[in-house]
Amino acid sequence: MSHLTTESIIGVIGAGTMGAGIAQVAAKAGHPVLLFDAMEGAAQKGLDGVANGLARLVAKGKMSQDQVDALVGRIQVVDSLNDLAPAALVVEAIVERLDIKQQVFGDLEKICAENTIIASNTSSISITAIGAKLARPQNLVGMHFFNPAPIMKLVEVISGLDTDPAVAEAIYQLSERWGKQPVHAKSTPGFIVNRVARPFYAEGLRVAEEGGADIATIDALLKQCGGFRMGPFELMDLIGHDVNYAVTSSVFEAYYYDQRFLPALIQLELVNAGHLGRKSGKGFYDYSEGAEKPQPQTAAPAPAPKTMTVEGSLGVAEPLVALCEQAGIKVFREDDGNGCIRVGEATLLLTNGQFATARAAASSNRNLIHFDLALDYQNADRIALSPADHASAEAVNTAVGLFQAIGKQVSLIDDIPGMAVMRTVAMLANEGFDAVNQQVCSEEAVDIAMQGGVNYPRGPLAWAQQIGLGNVLQVLNNLAGVYGDDRYRASPLLRRKVAGGI
Ligand SMILES: NC(=O)c1ccc[n+]([C@@H]2O[C@H](COP(=O)([O-])OP(=O)(O)OC[C@H]3O[C@@H](n4cnc5c(N)ncnc54)[C@H](O)[C@@H]3O)[C@@H](O)[C@H]2O)c1
């Protein structure tokens, strides 16, 4: 199946958002491309869209007009599926319906050569199920690009039950030659990205649903503290709640109603109300003209403390020590201790998934305050604090002053277990480990997929290693204890690694 070369003709079916982008990627790599769409004029419109997009690159000096002309010249619009006969690979990017995809691939098989690879860009349909109606299911593979296809690096190469491994490997290698970062994955609901990303939305939704923090604050924390490009609420508003809710529901159903993927009622309410996000002018945020964007909760300035004591190691939060010293705070260190910062009356601890209130009561330390996980404590602009219910106003003020002294904006949020960033990252990592445990893909593939497909600032599994797998497991176990449902059960693979000290 290594018959795919730069001279190979690539067919693309469907010239919408994805198909046009895929045609552009293939043509950029030097292939002659045949572009077909069932709707009259749609393929030409897709090609015009490619040309217009590239014209903007010429204007910016990123491509020459000659290069653009050559690229566009390699894409030929065709009027019939029959015209795809000479293609060595056909990539399908049509409507997301199993019956229609089966029909199109069935027709295609009769038109193309026996060794033509047929690939689907489906986001959610089983490759095994599409292949079930084909005479040569071994030639079918998932080739899942991300939007916008010319820009996003990731291609998930999906093998159904009958996919020939050599076909999957050929598409993997071709994707690399197209400048992409491919990963292999087994055909399972959500593949890698649409499965592992669920908690990014789900945890934000749960924190908001429980009044842990308002949406603007959660978004700000995931961005300014967690390092994500967008917060979950603005991202859901961008994707559209109809689409995002449908993906969540389909993954939930496909995994036999595993609580891990439970959709959120507050999102269903938006769908029911027709508040679909940016496209309808309103979602979690209001996009109508003149509407004011709500600001994240930010604590008023508080005085900087002069000294603090660190007991034990702060682990992943250790960079805070140097930052405090640089800010002129005298830091005393004690070797023994549970990794806390004592400042004034306050005791600060990185959230471990318990209520700060419970931890305060158990340790008879009423002024216990949790702080959240940051991607990078040095560069984070914002941090969240969750004081125990017993904490005094003075202790809270001292804690706020400490983080402000090192240049952070502070969001005081309710005592919600796992806070905003930590619970999200712990659950992303847990889902990643579970995908690996269920043989969907390799550990490396999880991190590549989440960085290349949805721009995560760090792969969730590498991030979990940095936090310490034992700490991640503890967060999950504590969340499971608080909520008492199955959603936070730790992946057997994570448990195994922690048990093995790996
Ligand atoms: N939009 C995304 O963000 C995204 C990302 C990854 C994968 N996908 C998947 O890619 C596929 C296409 O999505 P899209 O967003 O580009 O859709 P789209 O609606 O923008 O484009 C689909 C195109 O397919 C054409 N079409 C429909 N039925 C056809 C048929 N039987 N034969 C030929 N052409 C036909 C339509 O006329 C339309 O031009 C879907 O399977 C979707 O799940 C979408």
PDBQT file of the ligand as one rigid body, heavy atoms in Angstrom, charges set to zero:
ROOT
HETATM    1  N1  LIG A 601     -16.687  21.104  10.420  1.00  0.00    +0.000 N 
HETATM    2  C1  LIG A 601     -15.809  20.572  11.238  1.00  0.00    +0.000 C 
HETATM    3  O1  LIG A 601     -15.313  21.228  12.157  1.00  0.00    +0.000 OA
HETATM    4  C2  LIG A 601     -15.377  19.147  11.050  1.00  0.00    +0.000 A 
HETATM    5  C3  LIG A 601     -14.152  18.732  11.601  1.00  0.00    +0.000 A 
HETATM    6  C4  LIG A 601     -13.721  17.419  11.373  1.00  0.00    +0.000 A 
HETATM    7  C5  LIG A 601     -14.514  16.547  10.657  1.00  0.00    +0.000 A 
HETATM    8  N2  LIG A 601     -15.723  16.974  10.146  1.00  0.00    +0.000 N 
HETATM    9  C6  LIG A 601     -16.502  16.008   9.354  1.00  0.00    +0.000 C 
HETATM   10  O2  LIG A 601     -16.283  16.296   7.990  1.00  0.00    +0.000 OA
HETATM   11  C7  LIG A 601     -17.456  15.996   7.237  1.00  0.00    +0.000 C 
HETATM   12  C8  LIG A 601     -17.901  17.229   6.479  1.00  0.00    +0.000 C 
HETATM   13  O3  LIG A 601     -18.126  18.272   7.378  1.00  0.00    +0.000 OA
HETATM   14  P1  LIG A 601     -18.169  19.805   6.894  1.00  0.00    +0.000 P 
HETATM   15  O4  LIG A 601     -18.200  20.629   8.139  1.00  0.00    +0.000 OA
HETATM   16  O5  LIG A 601     -17.133  20.045   5.882  1.00  0.00    +0.000 OA
HETATM   17  O6  LIG A 601     -19.617  19.856   6.221  1.00  0.00    +0.000 OA
HETATM   18  P2  LIG A 601     -20.178  20.934   5.172  1.00  0.00    +0.000 P 
HETATM   19  O7  LIG A 601     -21.641  20.928   5.369  1.00  0.00    +0.000 OA
HETATM   20  O8  LIG A 601     -19.440  22.205   5.271  1.00  0.00    +0.000 OA
HETATM   21  O9  LIG A 601     -19.825  20.287   3.753  1.00  0.00    +0.000 OA
HETATM   22  C9  LIG A 601     -20.353  19.070   3.309  1.00  0.00    +0.000 C 
HETATM   23  C10 LIG A 601     -20.383  19.090   1.793  1.00  0.00    +0.000 C 
HETATM   24  O10 LIG A 601     -20.701  17.789   1.358  1.00  0.00    +0.000 OA
HETATM   25  C11 LIG A 601     -21.601  17.878   0.278  1.00  0.00    +0.000 C 
HETATM   26  N3  LIG A 601     -22.346  16.632   0.209  1.00  0.00    +0.000 N 
HETATM   27  C12 LIG A 601     -23.348  16.204   1.004  1.00  0.00    +0.000 A 
HETATM   28  N4  LIG A 601     -23.748  14.982   0.637  1.00  0.00    +0.000 NA
HETATM   29  C13 LIG A 601     -22.984  14.616  -0.424  1.00  0.00    +0.000 A 
HETATM   30  C14 LIG A 601     -22.910  13.454  -1.230  1.00  0.00    +0.000 A 
HETATM   31  N5  LIG A 601     -23.719  12.440  -1.034  1.00  0.00    +0.000 N 
HETATM   32  N6  LIG A 601     -21.980  13.427  -2.219  1.00  0.00    +0.000 NA
HETATM   33  C15 LIG A 601     -21.148  14.468  -2.431  1.00  0.00    +0.000 A 
HETATM   34  N7  LIG A 601     -21.188  15.605  -1.691  1.00  0.00    +0.000 NA
HETATM   35  C16 LIG A 601     -22.081  15.669  -0.704  1.00  0.00    +0.000 A 
HETATM   36  C17 LIG A 601     -22.457  19.079   0.585  1.00  0.00    +0.000 C 
HETATM   37  O11 LIG A 601     -23.040  19.613  -0.598  1.00  0.00    +0.000 OA
HETATM   38  C18 LIG A 601     -21.445  20.019   1.228  1.00  0.00    +0.000 C 
HETATM   39  O12 LIG A 601     -20.849  20.877   0.278  1.00  0.00    +0.000 OA
HETATM   40  C19 LIG A 601     -18.469  15.441   8.232  1.00  0.00    +0.000 C 
HETATM   41  O13 LIG A 601     -18.360  14.049   8.252  1.00  0.00    +0.000 OA
HETATM   42  C20 LIG A 601     -17.987  16.028   9.553  1.00  0.00    +0.000 C 
HETATM   43  O14 LIG A 601     -18.362  15.247  10.658  1.00  0.00    +0.000 OA
HETATM   44  C21 LIG A 601     -16.147  18.253  10.320  1.00  0.00    +0.000 A 
ENDROOT
TORSDOF 0
